[in-house]
Amino acid sequence: MWVSHRGGSPDEPPTPEQLREWQEWHRRMSPPENEFPAAVGNSFLLGRTDDAAVGITQIAAFSTGFQFTLAVRLRQVRPELAHGRLFMLISSHAHPGVEISLEDRLLLGLEYADGQRASTLQDIRMLGPTAMPGDEQLVLVQQGGGGGENNVEQTYWVAPLPPEGPVTFVLAWPAFGMPESRTVLDGAAIRAAADRSQRLWAPQPAVEAPEPPSRPRPSSGWFADPDGSAT
């Protein structure tokens, strides 16, 4: 696992404490890198209309949590959603300079049988290691995703594993005719799949990411002097 150096002098390597903090943060915010997951085997629609559909696919369980893909489909391309705006309606990340109303956003939430809740209303990754949730606190973390003007697939990480009982997915997307609704999955199915995940090797220690290589520059002229110190 690579850890970027943040804070302090750029010439100073991260301290062992900083490495431990980022390693623990990474452990909570993403699947174990030393495991191969087991498929839960369920896919289901959360909501649909004549013009749009939202569902869950590719549920994969690890020893510490599970991953799933949110699949969004539109019947036709909407001009107002061109240039990646459909993805912005689904993403939990803030986009500088782009205002997206709450009414337009696709809201996704999870609730465990013990009452714990998490949703896409908060981008938990923005909190950083200093505000890291405890091991038992439910987290819903947006990961990789992409798509086109009428389809998006967005992956999420959920931790920890659910207790016995229902796992409730809550969807609300009024702008597309989908009022708040609930879809229930059996938490026991996820836990059973997690028992089948395979540990590939021991967890690897965190190391500082190497400095990126310098790009070549002309030997003379304006571009040869990166910061203007030679003038």
N, C-alpha and C positions, 0 to 999 in steps of 0.2 A: 504494500500500500504506500503510495506517494503522499507526502504531506508538504504543502506549500508553506514557506516561511513567511510569517506575518508579524509585523511589529518589530521594534528594535532596529538596530543598525543592519543594513543589508549585508555587511561583512560578518555578522555574528550568526552562527548556526543556531537553530532552535534548541532550547534547553530540553533535557529529558522530560521535564514536567509538561512542556508544550507538546512534545511528541505524544506523551500519554493522553493528554486532553484531546488532541485531534484523532488519535486512534480510537478512543472511546466514543467520540462524536461520530466518527465514520461507522463504528459498529452499530450504533443506534439508528443512524440515518440511511443505511443501505444493507442489502443482503450480504451474508458472509461470502468473502471472495474465495474461501477454501472449501466451499460446498457445491454440490450439484443438486438442484432441487427435485422434488417429486411433484408431478402434476396432480391437481385436485380433481380434474376431469369435468368441471362444471363450466358452462357458459350460459348466460341468460340475459334477457332484455330487462332493463330497468324501467324503460318508458318508450313509447312510440306514438306518433301521430301519422296522418297520411303523408306528411312531408319530412319527418325526421325520426330517427331512432337512436337510442343510447343503450348500450349493453356492456356486459363484463365478459371478457375472454381471457384465456391463458392464465389461469390461477396456478401459481407455483409456490409450494411450501418449503421453507427452510427451517432449521432448528430454532431460529430466533424470531421468525415472522413469516409473512407471505407477500408475494408480489401478484399484481393483477394488471390487466390492460383494460382501460376504458375505451370502448369503440363508439365513435359518433359517425352517423351517416345522415346526409341530407339528400332528399330526392332530386333536387335541382340546385344549381349554383345560384347563390344570391349575390347580386352585384355589390351590395354593401359589405359583404364578407370577403371580398377579394384581397389579395396581397397579404394573406396570413391572418386576417382578422378572425376567422372562425377559430383558429388555434388560440387566439388571445381570449376568446370568450370562455374557453375551457381551462386555460392555464391558471394556476394559483399564483403565478409570479406577477409582480408589478412591472408594467412596461412604461418607462419614462416617456413623458410627452403624449401618452395615449390614455384617454379617459374612457373607461368602460363602466357603464351603469350597473348597479347590482341587479336590476331587473333583466338585463341582457345576459348576465353570466350564468353558465351552467354551474350549479352548486351540487357538490357531492359530499356525503357524510357517511360515517360509520359509527355504529353503536354496538358495544359488546353486551353480553348478558349481565355483566356486573355493573352496567350503567355508564361505563367509560365511553366518551365520545371524542371524535376528531373530524375535521372537515377541511375542505379546500378554501374556506374563508381565511385561513391563516397559512402563510408560507413559513413553515417551522424552520426551514433551513436558514432563514434570515436572522434567527436568534443567535446562532453561533454557539460554540462550546461553553461559554460562560453561563448560558441559560439552558443548558442541556436538560431535557426531561429525564425523570427517573426511569429505571428499568421497567417498572410496571405501568408507566403512563403511556396511554395509547397515542401513537403518532401515525399520521398519514402524510407521506412524503412524495411529492411529485418528482419523477425521474425523467428518463428520455421520452420523447414523443415527436410526432410530426404528422404530416398528411397534406391534403390539397385543399381546394376551395369547397368541396362538398364531403370531405371525410377527414377524420382525425383519429389517431390512436395514441393514447397517452398512458404510460406505465406509472404505477404507484407502488410504493413500499409501505407495508403496514407492520408495526411491531408494538408490543410483543405478540406471540400467538394468542388466539382467543381462548377464554375459558370454555368449559363445556356449556352448551346452550346455543341460542341463536346469535348469528352475526347479521346485523341489519344494515343494509345499504339504503341510504336515503338520497333521493334525487329530486331536484327542483330546477325547472328551466321554463318558467312561464312565458318567456319571449317566443318559445317554440311550442307553446301549447301543452306543456307538461307541468301540471301542478305538483306540489310535494307528494311523493309516493314512497313506499317502503317495500323492499324485497329482502327476504330472509334466506340465509344460507346456514346450514348446520355447522357450528364450530367444530364438532367432533370430526367431520370430514377433513377439515383443514389440519387438525392435530394429527389425525391418522396419516395423512400424507407427509407431514413433517417428520414423522418417525421413519419414513422411507427415504428421506434425503440422505445423500452420501457425503461423508467428509472425505475430501481428497487428500489433504495433508494438514499438518499443524498450522495454526495461524502464523503469518509472517510478521516480524516486527516492523513498525513504522520507520520509514527513512525519509530524509528530506529530498524533495524533488531536485534533480540537477538543474543547473542554470542552462537556459536555452542557448544553442550555439549562435555566435555572432554572424550576421549576414555580411556577405562581402560588400565592400564599398569601392568606388573609384579611387585611384591613387591620387587624383588631384581634382580641384574644383570645389564647388559649394557642397556637394554630396559627400565629399571625403571627410568633412568635419562635422560629426554628429551633433555637437552642442554649440558650435560657433566659437569655441575657446581659442581657435588659432587666428581669429581675425582681430 
